[in-house]
Amino acid sequence: MKMALKLGVIGTGAIGQDHIRRCSKTLVGSQVVAVTDINLEQAAKVVRELDIGAEVYADGHALIAAPDVEAVLVCSLGPSP
């Protein structure tokens, strides 16, 4: 049984959504388990629409500290709270 790299994604704009989609649906060996965005409603909407079952975290610090996140993709335009 192959194990998937568990990813967290900071930023759910166009680029973040593209990375989430590719890492969840196309790339073998990865699984998006956590997302966050400055707009938490947007983050939750992306999780629902892409049907990925990821946890939505309050901010990037919480996402990075999550025990199930093994790697993080930062897909935001600048400093994130």
C-alpha positions as CSV (number, residue, x, y, z in Angstrom):
1,M,0.0,0.0,0.0
2,K,1.4,3.4,-1.1
3,M,1.2,6.3,1.3
4,A,0.2,9.7,0.2
5,L,2.0,12.9,1.2
6,K,-0.6,14.9,3.2
7,L,-0.6,18.5,2.1
8,G,-1.9,21.7,3.5
9,V,-2.7,24.7,1.1
10,I,-2.6,28.3,2.2
11,G,-4.7,30.4,-0.3
12,T,-7.7,29.3,-2.2
13,G,-7.8,31.8,-5.0
14,A,-7.3,30.8,-8.6
15,I,-3.8,29.4,-8.2
16,G,-4.6,27.7,-4.9
17,Q,-7.6,26.1,-6.4
18,D,-5.6,24.8,-9.3
19,H,-3.0,23.3,-7.0
20,I,-5.6,21.8,-4.8
21,R,-7.4,20.3,-7.8
22,R,-4.2,18.9,-9.3
23,C,-2.8,17.5,-6.0
24,S,-6.2,15.9,-5.1
25,K,-7.4,14.7,-8.4
26,T,-4.4,14.2,-10.8
27,L,-1.1,13.9,-8.9
28,V,-0.6,10.3,-7.6
29,G,0.8,10.1,-4.1
30,S,-0.6,13.3,-2.6
31,Q,-3.7,14.2,-0.6
32,V,-4.9,17.7,0.4
33,V,-5.9,17.4,4.0
34,A,-6.0,21.0,5.1
35,V,-6.7,24.4,3.6
36,T,-6.9,28.0,4.8
37,D,-7.6,31.4,3.3
38,I,-8.0,34.9,4.6
39,N,-11.6,34.4,3.5
40,L,-12.7,31.2,5.4
41,E,-16.0,31.0,3.6
42,Q,-14.1,30.8,0.3
43,A,-11.9,28.1,1.7
44,A,-14.9,26.0,2.8
45,K,-16.6,26.6,-0.6
46,V,-13.5,25.2,-2.4
47,V,-13.4,22.1,-0.1
48,R,-17.1,21.5,-0.8
49,E,-16.9,22.1,-4.6
50,L,-13.8,19.9,-5.1
51,D,-15.2,17.3,-2.7
52,I,-11.9,16.7,-1.0
53,G,-12.9,16.4,2.6
54,A,-10.1,18.6,3.8
55,E,-10.2,20.5,7.1
56,V,-10.5,24.3,6.9
57,Y,-8.1,26.0,9.4
58,A,-8.5,29.5,10.9
59,D,-5.1,30.6,9.6
60,G,-1.8,29.5,8.2
61,H,-0.2,29.1,11.6
62,A,-2.9,26.6,12.7
63,L,-2.6,24.7,9.3
64,I,1.2,24.4,9.6
65,A,0.9,23.2,13.2
66,A,-1.7,20.5,12.3
67,P,-0.4,17.1,13.1
68,D,-1.6,15.5,9.9
69,V,0.0,18.1,7.5
70,E,3.3,16.9,6.2
71,A,4.0,19.6,3.6
72,V,2.5,23.1,2.9
73,L,1.9,24.9,-0.4
74,V,1.7,28.6,0.0
75,C,-0.5,30.0,-2.8
76,S,-1.2,33.5,-1.5
77,L,0.0,36.8,-2.9
78,G,1.8,38.1,0.2
79,P,2.0,37.9,3.9
80,S,-1.0,36.0,5.3
81,P,-2.3,36.4,8.8
